[in-house]
Amino acid sequence: MNELLQKYWEGNTSLTEEQQLRDYFNSNDIAPEHKMYSAMFKTFEDDAVEEVIEFDAFAKAIPAHSTSNETGFSNWKGLAIAAGFSFLIAVGAGFYSYNQKADLGTYESPEEAYAATMDALKLVSEKFNKGKSKLAPVKHVNQKTEPIIQLVK
């Protein structure tokens, strides 16, 4: 098994050898020196199952493509109509903003300016923390692979 793992780390295993490794790490008979790799192979297995499910759902959602010329023409016609509406909306928005007076956002007192600045910084902080919380799965993967990276070094 050590030779097979060494081949795996070097990237020289075949698909059948990789399947042997997955079967070995999914079994309950894992040698103590290989226990640290078990979590990684189980994570790979879970990810593979998840990808298959997502692919099947995506494949079912895509309708069969038509090869007739009418479909191509109607797509271009619809695209031209959408572009025309987009142009009209852009021109209307331009006229609307041209007629508006620009609010420079000045404040009467320094206290008001300070309060507005603090509100803006609080909003930025909330958005940053919300984005940071979505990186939790990356931290989980890093924790799983860190012992392996240390072994390879």
Buried (B, 14 or more C-beta within 10 A) or exposed (E): EEEEBEBBEEEEBEEEEBEBBBEBBEEEEBEEEBEEBBBBBBBBEEEEEEEEEEEEEEEEEEEEEEEEEEEEEEEEEEEEEEEEEEEEEEEEEEEEEEEEEEEEEEEEEEEEEEEEEEEEEEEEEEEEEEEEEEEEEEEEEEEBEEEBEEEEE
